[in-house]
Amino acid sequence: MVKGKKWHEVDCPFVVQTSRKEKRKVMRYHFRTRHIEDTIRIEEEGLLPQCNRCGYFTRNGLSAEHHATQECKNFAISRDKYYRALRQQDALEVNFTVGGGEIERVSQFRYSGRILDDSDDYTHAVQRQLARARSKWSRMSAILRSQGVKSRVAGYFYKAII
């Protein structure tokens, strides 16, 4: 059952094609991956608890043993990504105003020397910091080479810069 609808009222083309014993397990996997916000209830079993991390409906879904499985950890990551995307979508629909005028929405801006963007991708900032560190090291290493500093001492400078 899906939130008040019977299974045949839901627009999902998925059909379980496996032995009767495996059908429940396959349906639980399907709901965990494709119907993240829905609830299933198998009449013979009743409503089973849902794992608050991976979303799987099972008798031991709230146990530490289930949470320790690699499968639960992997699906917890994908659920987090799904809910993060929903929150970001909701945030895009919010408009801010100051003094009655709407503030323009920008996709990127500079804050404390770093470029922040609306996708929460820090790749640009990381690449910029690495480029700056390489630049500083190349200048410092030129000075150290010209002075004839031992490689061990140059290594200390390298660690301090990087």
MODELLER restraints for C-alpha pairs under 7 A, 6 or more apart:
rsr = mdl.restraints
at = mdl.atoms
rsr.add(forms.Gaussian(group=physical.xy_distance, feature=features.Distance(at['CA:1:A'], at['CA:7:A']), mean=5.55, stdev=0.5))
rsr.add(forms.Gaussian(group=physical.xy_distance, feature=features.Distance(at['CA:1:A'], at['CA:40:A']), mean=5.16, stdev=0.5))
rsr.add(forms.Gaussian(group=physical.xy_distance, feature=features.Distance(at['CA:1:A'], at['CA:41:A']), mean=5.48, stdev=0.5))
rsr.add(forms.Gaussian(group=physical.xy_distance, feature=features.Distance(at['CA:2:A'], at['CA:38:A']), mean=5.90, stdev=0.5))
rsr.add(forms.Gaussian(group=physical.xy_distance, feature=features.Distance(at['CA:2:A'], at['CA:39:A']), mean=5.53, stdev=0.5))
rsr.add(forms.Gaussian(group=physical.xy_distance, feature=features.Distance(at['CA:2:A'], at['CA:40:A']), mean=5.60, stdev=0.5))
rsr.add(forms.Gaussian(group=physical.xy_distance, feature=features.Distance(at['CA:3:A'], at['CA:38:A']), mean=6.36, stdev=0.5))
rsr.add(forms.Gaussian(group=physical.xy_distance, feature=features.Distance(at['CA:3:A'], at['CA:39:A']), mean=6.09, stdev=0.5))
rsr.add(forms.Gaussian(group=physical.xy_distance, feature=features.Distance(at['CA:16:A'], at['CA:23:A']), mean=6.27, stdev=0.5))
rsr.add(forms.Gaussian(group=physical.xy_distance, feature=features.Distance(at['CA:16:A'], at['CA:26:A']), mean=7.00, stdev=0.5))
rsr.add(forms.Gaussian(group=physical.xy_distance, feature=features.Distance(at['CA:28:A'], at['CA:56:A']), mean=6.43, stdev=0.5))
rsr.add(forms.Gaussian(group=physical.xy_distance, feature=features.Distance(at['CA:28:A'], at['CA:57:A']), mean=6.30, stdev=0.5))
rsr.add(forms.Gaussian(group=physical.xy_distance, feature=features.Distance(at['CA:32:A'], at['CA:55:A']), mean=5.55, stdev=0.5))
rsr.add(forms.Gaussian(group=physical.xy_distance, feature=features.Distance(at['CA:32:A'], at['CA:56:A']), mean=5.52, stdev=0.5))
rsr.add(forms.Gaussian(group=physical.xy_distance, feature=features.Distance(at['CA:41:A'], at['CA:47:A']), mean=4.79, stdev=0.5))
rsr.add(forms.Gaussian(group=physical.xy_distance, feature=features.Distance(at['CA:48:A'], at['CA:57:A']), mean=5.72, stdev=0.5))
rsr.add(forms.Gaussian(group=physical.xy_distance, feature=features.Distance(at['CA:48:A'], at['CA:58:A']), mean=5.61, stdev=0.5))
rsr.add(forms.Gaussian(group=physical.xy_distance, feature=features.Distance(at['CA:48:A'], at['CA:59:A']), mean=5.83, stdev=0.5))
rsr.add(forms.Gaussian(group=physical.xy_distance, feature=features.Distance(at['CA:49:A'], at['CA:57:A']), mean=5.70, stdev=0.5))
rsr.add(forms.Gaussian(group=physical.xy_distance, feature=features.Distance(at['CA:49:A'], at['CA:58:A']), mean=5.99, stdev=0.5))
rsr.add(forms.Gaussian(group=physical.xy_distance, feature=features.Distance(at['CA:49:A'], at['CA:59:A']), mean=6.18, stdev=0.5))
rsr.add(forms.Gaussian(group=physical.xy_distance, feature=features.Distance(at['CA:49:A'], at['CA:61:A']), mean=5.98, stdev=0.5))
rsr.add(forms.Gaussian(group=physical.xy_distance, feature=features.Distance(at['CA:50:A'], at['CA:56:A']), mean=5.48, stdev=0.5))
rsr.add(forms.Gaussian(group=physical.xy_distance, feature=features.Distance(at['CA:50:A'], at['CA:57:A']), mean=4.33, stdev=0.5))
rsr.add(forms.Gaussian(group=physical.xy_distance, feature=features.Distance(at['CA:50:A'], at['CA:58:A']), mean=6.41, stdev=0.5))
rsr.add(forms.Gaussian(group=physical.xy_distance, feature=features.Distance(at['CA:50:A'], at['CA:61:A']), mean=5.58, stdev=0.5))
rsr.add(forms.Gaussian(group=physical.xy_distance, feature=features.Distance(at['CA:51:A'], at['CA:57:A']), mean=6.40, stdev=0.5))
rsr.add(forms.Gaussian(group=physical.xy_distance, feature=features.Distance(at['CA:51:A'], at['CA:61:A']), mean=4.35, stdev=0.5))
rsr.add(forms.Gaussian(group=physical.xy_distance, feature=features.Distance(at['CA:51:A'], at['CA:62:A']), mean=5.35, stdev=0.5))
rsr.add(forms.Gaussian(group=physical.xy_distance, feature=features.Distance(at['CA:53:A'], at['CA:76:A']), mean=4.99, stdev=0.5))
rsr.add(forms.Gaussian(group=physical.xy_distance, feature=features.Distance(at['CA:54:A'], at['CA:72:A']), mean=5.25, stdev=0.5))
rsr.add(forms.Gaussian(group=physical.xy_distance, feature=features.Distance(at['CA:54:A'], at['CA:75:A']), mean=4.92, stdev=0.5))
rsr.add(forms.Gaussian(group=physical.xy_distance, feature=features.Distance(at['CA:54:A'], at['CA:76:A']), mean=4.23, stdev=0.5))
rsr.add(forms.Gaussian(group=physical.xy_distance, feature=features.Distance(at['CA:54:A'], at['CA:79:A']), mean=6.55, stdev=0.5))
rsr.add(forms.Gaussian(group=physical.xy_distance, feature=features.Distance(at['CA:60:A'], at['CA:66:A']), mean=6.50, stdev=0.5))
rsr.add(forms.Gaussian(group=physical.xy_distance, feature=features.Distance(at['CA:66:A'], at['CA:72:A']), mean=6.87, stdev=0.5))
rsr.add(forms.Gaussian(group=physical.xy_distance, feature=features.Distance(at['CA:67:A'], at['CA:73:A']), mean=6.94, stdev=0.5))
rsr.add(forms.Gaussian(group=physical.xy_distance, feature=features.Distance(at['CA:95:A'], at['CA:102:A']), mean=6.91, stdev=0.5))
rsr.add(forms.Gaussian(group=physical.xy_distance, feature=features.Distance(at['CA:96:A'], at['CA:102:A']), mean=5.78, stdev=0.5))
rsr.add(forms.Gaussian(group=physical.xy_distance, feature=features.Distance(at['CA:96:A'], at['CA:103:A']), mean=5.68, stdev=0.5))
rsr.add(forms.Gaussian(group=physical.xy_distance, feature=features.Distance(at['CA:97:A'], at['CA:103:A']), mean=5.49, stdev=0.5))
rsr.add(forms.Gaussian(group=physical.xy_distance, feature=features.Distance(at['CA:107:A'], at['CA:117:A']), mean=5.42, stdev=0.5))
rsr.add(forms.Gaussian(group=physical.xy_distance, feature=features.Distance(at['CA:107:A'], at['CA:118:A']), mean=5.32, stdev=0.5))
rsr.add(forms.Gaussian(group=physical.xy_distance, feature=features.Distance(at['CA:108:A'], at['CA:115:A']), mean=6.54, stdev=0.5))
rsr.add(forms.Gaussian(group=physical.xy_distance, feature=features.Distance(at['CA:108:A'], at['CA:116:A']), mean=5.56, stdev=0.5))
rsr.add(forms.Gaussian(group=physical.xy_distance, feature=features.Distance(at['CA:108:A'], at['CA:117:A']), mean=4.23, stdev=0.5))
rsr.add(forms.Gaussian(group=physical.xy_distance, feature=features.Distance(at['CA:108:A'], at['CA:118:A']), mean=6.59, stdev=0.5))
rsr.add(forms.Gaussian(group=physical.xy_distance, feature=features.Distance(at['CA:109:A'], at['CA:115:A']), mean=5.52, stdev=0.5))
rsr.add(forms.Gaussian(group=physical.xy_distance, feature=features.Distance(at['CA:109:A'], at['CA:116:A']), mean=5.51, stdev=0.5))
rsr.add(forms.Gaussian(group=physical.xy_distance, feature=features.Distance(at['CA:109:A'], at['CA:117:A']), mean=6.55, stdev=0.5))
rsr.add(forms.Gaussian(group=physical.xy_distance, feature=features.Distance(at['CA:110:A'], at['CA:116:A']), mean=6.09, stdev=0.5))
rsr.add(forms.Gaussian(group=physical.xy_distance, feature=features.Distance(at['CA:114:A'], at['CA:125:A']), mean=5.87, stdev=0.5))
rsr.add(forms.Gaussian(group=physical.xy_distance, feature=features.Distance(at['CA:115:A'], at['CA:125:A']), mean=6.26, stdev=0.5))
rsr.add(forms.Gaussian(group=physical.xy_distance, feature=features.Distance(at['CA:133:A'], at['CA:161:A']), mean=6.73, stdev=0.5))
rsr.add(forms.Gaussian(group=physical.xy_distance, feature=features.Distance(at['CA:133:A'], at['CA:162:A']), mean=6.05, stdev=0.5))
rsr.add(forms.Gaussian(group=physical.xy_distance, feature=features.Distance(at['CA:137:A'], at['CA:158:A']), mean=6.72, stdev=0.5))
rsr.add(forms.Gaussian(group=physical.xy_distance, feature=features.Distance(at['CA:137:A'], at['CA:161:A']), mean=6.70, stdev=0.5))
rsr.add(forms.Gaussian(group=physical.xy_distance, feature=features.Distance(at['CA:144:A'], at['CA:154:A']), mean=6.84, stdev=0.5))
